[in-house]
Amino acid sequence: MSAKVSRRRGTEVDFTPGVYHRPAVDDMGVQCLNGGQRASETRTSHGAPGQPDDVTRYHYDDAGQVDLVTRPEMEAGRRFAGRTETRHYDPFDRLASVTQTLATGSLTTSYAYDHDGALRRVTDPDQDVEYTYDDLGRRTTEVQHREGGRSDLVTQYTEYDAEGRLVSVLDALGRSSTYGYDEVGRLTGYTPPVTAEAPAIRDITHVDYMPDANDNLDYVDVTYREHDLSTSTQKTDYTFGSFDELLSVDVHRPTDAPLATTYTYDASLNRRSVTSPQGTTSYCFDTRNRLSHAYLGAAPDCAAPPSGVLAADYAYTDDGQLRAVGLPDGSRVDYTYEQNTNALAQVQHTLTGTPGDLATYSYDHDGNGNLQRMTETLEGVRESTVVDGDALGRITRIVRDTEPSIGAHSTTFSYEGSYNRQGETIVDPAAGTTTTRNYFYEGANRIDRVEQTDVPGASTTIDYTLDAVGNTVARTETTAGTTTNFTYDGQNQLEHVDVDGGSPLGEYAYDEQGRRARQRTAGRDISTFWDGRSPLEERDPMTGAAVAHYRYADRLLSMTEAGSEPQYYHHDGLRNTMALTRAPAVPGTPEITATYRTDLFGQIREQTRSSHNRNIYAGHE
């Protein structure tokens, strides 16, 4: 029997299960080794006419567990033909190992369990982690074993209460975190480790949580230690509706003016608006609860859209994929998709009536869904990037070239064990240079040093010093003779960066959710207020003056600097910011305020114009 799912663009997916009989068991219910009949299943994504089908095959053991996976690119005649992913289980049907074959050998991750079935050890080519438990099955230690005579890294779970809730943890530096609970087991208090050094700005010494009757937060009180070792407090009040929807967040920080954010919803509990001191963003939805409009202002009635309020419009394909976005400044973004996989095939950014006159991004993927080729045309300059990978999905080579070609820029990668990068070679014909880097590790996936050779040029070594919990505390370049120092708070959040002990390059403070609350760099001191995990408002912490306001729709939509017109974000198919635009001073073509070219890892290769924007990689800073 097979089941078939048809997509509206004409492609289909088949699910074809094999025969499976329950395995034989003995009188104690233990599976007999010779019982049962093996089973198999294939999942086939049918491509467009003339295109090969992408088939993922699953094979099952006598207990009905997957023991062999063959992905599309592992099929005969394709790139990774003959590669396999096998899974083995112990007599209690627990996963014992996963082995993946590569052209250079095989990689195995193994799992071991104690007599109660708790995970005791995980070993892969890059790490060896062991867990211990007490007589009640509660974890007591996590040990990261290291080679070469280096001491193991041990995290101790030192205390539980009578209900089995974790009360105290000692990290690998011997620092203690403690937790408190109410009578029904809800977290009410948290005391993080505190460093011996004074914080760069402030750090957290205690957090109190007060849940309401529905287990939503009523308020959170945070106690801070300031740089001068004085104490300050922050209170955040929350209100929720009858369906547990968030209605308001009111933040009172030690040095910033209070900030209140309110939310409204429609009958389907779609968020209709977000309002903070710098403005309101409103949303309307279609009958399928898909975003149809995002307004830069109040829109109390979706049936009668407000006049004079800037709006972004959204349209969709028949099967629900985003098809087009019309931005308030008159620019437009169009999306097309591959027929056989629904993977994104092209993104076009248009300023005038000529499609893609700002930018066009095209993508090709392999049968496993990994990116193989990207073609980028930004402000008339065309680049192509070819990506090679292995059967694990690791990138092994990136080749980038412009049109017309000035020589292909290539980067090749090799790996140690599973995913740690071992080697990297960068060939840049335009600059006439070749750079080779070799990476070395001290175990537990911790970088130790990088040896770099530049031709023409000199060789250098970059040495890393890490603390016991894995934070990089120093980075030393031998050729330059400089050391970059990093310090962290008790929660392992970066607090301070300098070079050779000089003036700070950056200082940072965080709220109780680990979000950056303040950033102090050369010429810039900014407090950030958040909507969930997204920055909403930036202010000057000394004056309280507004710096920037961010709006969101299906992704980051706009940034408005104080006293300026909104700038609208344009993203490539990887959701990296590639441009910002805004409405012109006089009616006409939208103005480009910044463009970016990034590599596949989000690093900026080229930027035109200047902007306050710092949200680049996947739309984030």
N, C-alpha and C positions, 0 to 999 in steps of 0.2 A: 504494500500500500504506500502511496506517496501523497504528500500534500503539496499544493502549489499555491503560491501567493503572487498575484499579478499586480504590477505597478501601473499607474496611469500613463506613464510614458512608454509603455510597451514592453518593458522588461519583466522578467519573472524570476521567482526564487522557488526552487524545489527542495523539499525536505523528504528524504527517502530513508525510512528506518529499516533496519534489518530485523531478523527474527531473534527474540530473546526469551529464554525460559529461566524461571527462577532457579538458582543453583540448588543442588541437593545439600541437605544439612543432616548432621547426626542427631542423636537423641538429646544432646545438650544444646542444640541450635547452632553448632559450629559448622561452617561451610566445609563440605567435602571437596577435596582438590579436583576430583574428576567429575564433578557435577555440573550440569547446565550446558547450554549451547551458546557459543560465542555470537556476538551481535555486531552490527555495523550500521553506520548511518552516513549519508552524504548530504551536504547542503550546497546546492548549486545556484549561483547567480547567473542567469542567462543574459548574455550580452546582446547588443544590437546585431542585426544581420551582418555576417562576415567577421564578427568579433568572437574570440574564443570565450567559452564559458569559464567562470571562475568557480572551482570546486574545492570545498573544504571537506575532507573525509575524517570521520571519527570511528575508531574501532574500540570495542568494549571487551573487558574480560568477563569471566564467568560470574562475577558479582555485579555486573552492569556498570562498571566504572570505566571511564575513558582510559585506555592504555596506549593509544597511538593516535596522533593527529598529523594529518598531511594537509598542508595549506596550499593554496593555488600555485604559488611559485615553486613548490616542491614537486609538482607533477612532471612527468616525462616530457622532455623537450623544452622545459622552461629553465629559468636561471639557476634555481637551486634543486634541480632534479636529483633525487636520491637522498636528500637531506631528510631527517625525521625528527620528530619530537615524541619520545616514549616516556611513559609514566609507569612506575612500579609501586605496588602496594604491599604492606605487611600482612600477616595472617588475620589481622583484625580490620582489614580494609582501610587502613590509614595510609595516606600518601607517604611513600618511603623515599622516592627519588624521581627527579625529572631529568632526562638526558636529551640534549639537543646536539645533533651532529652538524659539523661545519666542514668546510674544505680543509681546514687546518687541524681537525681532530674533533673532539666532543667536549661538551661542558655538562657537568652533572651537579645538580643541587640535591642534597640528601637531607632527610628529616628523621629525627629519632624522638621517641616518646617514652614517658615513664609508665609505671605499671597502672596508673590511673588514666592514662590516655592523654595527659597534658604534654604539649610540645616541649621537648627537653633540649634539642640541639638542631641548629640549621647550619649546614656547611655547604659553601659554594666555592668556586675558585678564588674568590676575592675576600672571603671572610669566614669566620668560625664563631658562632654565637651560641652560648649555652645558657639554659635557664634552670633554676632550682625552685622548689616549692616546699611548703611546710606540710604537716600531716593533714591539713584541711584543704589542700590543693591550692593554696594562695601563693602567688609568686613571691620569692624571697630575694633572688638575685638575678641579674642579667650580666653575663660575663662575655666580653668581646676578647677572644684570645688573639694574641699577637705573636709573630715569629721573631727570630733574631735576638732573643734574650730580652726583648722589651716586655715590660710588665703588662699584665692583662688590665683591661678597663672594666671596672666593676660598678654597677648600679645596684644599690641595696634597697629593697622594699622592707623597711624595718618594723613597721607597726600597722596592725589592722585593729578595728574596733570589734565589739562582740558580734556585730552583724556582718563581718567580713569586708567592711569598707576600708580602703587604704587610708591611713592616717599620716604616715611619715615615709619619706623617701630620702636616701642619701645618694647623691650623684657620684660620678667617678672622681670628682674633686673633694669629696667628703662633705659637701654642703647639703643642708637639710631643707626640704620642703614639707610643710604640714598642711593637712586638710581637716575641716570640721563639717559636721552634718547635723541636721535637725532630727527630730524623733521619727520622721518618715523617710529618712535617708537622702534628703536633698542637700546639696552642697551649700553651706552657709559661710564658710570662711576658708581663706587660703593665705598662707604665709610663705613667700618664696625665699630662696637664699638671698643674702645680702653680702656684697663684696666688702673687703676691708677698706678699699679706697673710696673716697668721696665720689659720687656720681658726677658725670660731666655736666648734666643739667639737673635731672632728678631721676630717682628710681623708686620702685614700689616696694614697700615693706609689709603691707597687709591689705587684703581685700575682704570685705564683708558683702555677702549676697543675701537679699531678702526676697524669697519667692512669694507669690500670691497664692490664693486658694486653688488656682488652676495650674500651678507649677510654672507660670510665667514670672519673669523677674518683676518685682515691684520697684526696687531700687538697688544700686550697687554703690557702696562707699569704699573709696580707695585712699589709703594713707601713703604719702610719698616722703622720701628723704631728699631734701634739696641739696644743691652743691655745697652750701655752707653748713650742712648737717642739721639744719632746722627741719621741722615737720610741717607738711601741708596736707590738705585733703581735697578730694574731688568727689562729688556726688552726681550720679546719673539716675534720673527718675524715668520710669517706663509706665505707659498705660496701654492696655489691650482691650479690644472689643469683645462682644459676646461670643464670637467665633475664634477667639484667641488671635485675632489679627492685630498687628502692632499699630497703635494710633499715634503715639508721640514718644519722643526721646528728648529729655531735657538735661543738658550737660553743664555742670558747674565746675570748671577747672580752677586750679590754684591761682593762675596769673592771667587767664583769659576771661573776657566777658562771657556770660552764659550764652549758650546756643540751644535753641529749641527747634526741633524738626517734627512736623506733623504729617500724617498720612491719611488718605481717604481711599475707599474701595467701592467697587460696584457690587451688584447683587451676586455676582459669581466670585466675589473676593479677589478679582483682579485689582491691582493697585491703580487707583485713578489719579492720585496726585501725591507729590512730595513737596513740602513747603519748608524752607529755611529762611533766615533773615535776608539772604541775597536773592530770593525769588522762588517761584513755584514752577514745577514741571508737571504737566497734566498728560493723561493717557486715555485713549479711546481704543475699543476692541471691536472686532467683527463678531458675527454670530458663532464663530468657532473659537472664540476667546483668543484670537491672535491680535497682536498689536496692529492697529490700523493708522493711528496718528499719535504723535508726541508733540505737545504744545509747549513753547517757551513762555508760559504764563498760565493763568487760570482758564479752565475750560469746564465750567460746571455742568454743561449739558451737551453730551455727545450728539444728540439728535439735532442740535442747533449750534454748530461750531461757532466759536466767537470770531468776530471780525477784527482784523488788525493784530492778531496774535500769531507770531511766527510758528510754523508747524512743519514737522517732518512726516512724510506719508510713506506707508509700507504696503507692498503688494506681494502676492504669493503665487506659486505654481499650483497646479491642480492637486498635487499630493503634499502640499503644505510647506514646501521649501521657500525661503525668502527669495523673491524674484527681483524686486526693485525697491530702492529707497530714494525718495525725493527730499533733498535737504532744504531748509528754509532760505538759504542764500541763492537758490536756483540751480545748484549743482545736483547731480544725479548719480546713483550707483546701481548697476545692473549685474545680476548673477545668473550664470548658467551652470548646468550640472552634467556629469557623465551619465549616459543612459543606463549602463549596466550596473553601476554601483551607487549612484546618487552622490558621488564625491564631487566637490566643487571643481568645475572645469575652467571657469573664467570669471573675472571681476573687471568691470569697466567703470571708470570714473569720468564723468562728462561735465564740462563747464558750460559749453555752448551747445549748438545743435549737432556737432560732430561727435559721434559716439567714441568714447575713450580718449578725448583730446587732452585730458589731464593725465590719465594713466590706464593701462590695460595689463592685467596679470592673467596668464594662462597656466594651467597645471595638468600634468599627466601623472597617473599613479600606476603602480604595478598591481598584480592580482591580489596581493596581500593588503592593498590600500596604502602602501608607502609612497611618498612623493618621489618621482623619478626625474621630472623635468619641470622647470618653471621659466616662463618667458615674461619679462617685465619691460614695459615701455612707459617711462616716466618723463613727462615734458619733452617728448620726442626722442629721447635716448633709449635705445633698445638693448637689453641684456638678456642672455639666456644662461640658465644654471642647470647643469645636469648633476643628478645625485645618484651615486651608486651605494648599495648597501649589501649586507650579508643576510643569511637566513634568520638571524636574530633581530633583524631590523636595525642593526647598528650602521651608522653612516661610515663608509670606508673611503669615499672620494667625492669631492665637490669640484666641479669645473665651471667657471664663470667666464663668459666672453661677451664682448660688446659687438654691435653690428654697426658699421663695418669693424672687423676684428682688428685689435691691436695686440693680439696674443692672449691666449687663454690663461686666466689665473686659476691655478689648481691647488687644492689642499687634499692630501691623503692622510688617512688615519689608520693606526693599528691599535690593538687592544691587548691588555693583560688580563687573563682570566675572563671574567664575564663582561663587564662594562667599563672598567677603568681604562682610560686612554693610556697607551704605552708609547706611541710614536706619532709624530705629526710632521709633515713636510709641506711647505708652502712655496710655490713657484710663482713669481710675479714678473712676467716678461716686460711689462711696462716700466717697472722700476729696475729691471735687470738683476733681481735678487732671488736667492733661494734660502729659506730659513728651515732648519731642522730642529725639532724639539723632541727630547726623550724624557719621559715621565717616570718617576720612581716613587714607591709607596712604602710605608712602614707597617702595613697590615691594617686590618679593620677599615679598608677603603680610605685611608688617610694619606694625603699627599705628603711627600717628604722633600723632594726637590725636582727641579726641571733644569735640564742641561740644553742650552740653545746655541746653535751655530749659525751664523749669518755669512753668506757668500755673495758678494764680497763683504768683508767686515770681520768682526771679532767674535769670539765665543764668550758666553757668560753662563753662570749658574745662578739659579734662583732657589734659595733655600727657604723652606717653610718651617716655622715653629708652631706647633699646635699644643693646646692644653689637653688635659685628660678627657674632656668631654667633646673634643674635636674642633674647638674654635681656633681659627688661625690668629695667633697673637703677634706674629712677626713674619715679614717677607723681606728677605735680604737679597739684593742684586750685587753680585761680586764685581762686575765691571764698573758700575756706577758707584759702588761702595756705599750704597744707601740702604737703610732699613725702614720699611713702613710698619708702624706699630698699630695694633688694633686692641682696644679694650672693650669689655662686655659687662653688662649688668648680671645680677645673679640668675636671670632667666635666659642667659646666653644671647641676649640681644645687643647688637653693636651699639656702643655708646660714643666712641671717640676714635679718630684716625689722625695720625701725624706721621711726618717723615723725620727720622733721627731726633725725635723729641722736640721738634720745632712747633710753630703755631699750628693749631688744629686745622685739618682739612675738612673735617665734619664732626659735629656733635649731635646726638640724637636722644630723644626720650620717647616713651611708649605708654599707651594706656593699658588697662587691665585685660584687653583682648589681644595684646601684642601688636596693635596697630601703631604706626609712627604718629605721635602726637605733636612732636616738635622737631624741626631740622634746622640746625645752625651751621651754615657754611660761609665761606668768604663772600661778603656782600649780600648775604641773604639769611633771614631769620624768619621762619614760617611755622605757624601752628596749623595743623590739619584736623578738621572735623569730618566724621565719617558717616556714611549711610551703609550699614553692614560692613562689607569688605571693600567698599568703593569710596574714595575721597570725595567729599561733597563741597566743603568750603575750606579756603585757606585764608588766614588772617595774619596780620602783623601782631606778634604777641606783646609788643611793647606799647602800641597805640590802640590795638583792637581794630584797626582799619582793615577793610576787606581787601584781599589780594586777588583771589580768583574764585569762581563758582563753576562747578562741574555738573552737567546734566547727563542723564542716562536714558536709553530706551532699550533696544535689544542688546546694546553695547554702549560704550562711551560715545555720547552724541556731540557735546559741545563743551567749550571752555570759554568763560567770560572773565576777562581781566577787569579790575575795577576801572570804571570810566571808559570802557571800550565796548565795541560791538562783539557779539558772540563769534567765536571761531569754531568751525565744524570739522569733526574728525573724519578722515578717510582712511580705511584700513585695507590691507591686502588680504589675500585669501587665507593667510596664517593669522590674521587679526592683528598684525603689527601696524602701527600708525605709519602711513607713508606720506600723508599730507594733511595740512589744515587749510581751510578756505573761509572766507567771510564775504558778506555782501559788500559790493563796492559803494563808495561814497555817493556816486550818482548811478542811476539805473544802468545796468550793463552786465558784463561778464563777471562772475564771482572772482574775488581777488585771492591769489595764493599767498598765504602768510608763512608757510614753511613746507619743505619736502624732505623726506628721509629715504635713504637706501640703507637697508640693513642686511647682515648676513643671516644664515639660517638659524643662528643662535641668538638673534636679536641685537647684536652689536651694531651701532651706527657706523656705516662705512663712509657715508657722504651726507651732508646736510646743507641745504640752501636756506638763506634767510635766517633770522633769529626769532625765537619764540620762548615764552614762559613755559611752554609745554614740556613735561618730563615723562609723559606716558607714551612709551614707544613699544616695547616688546609685549606682544599680545594685548596691547592697549593698557599696559600697566607700567609704572615707573621702574 
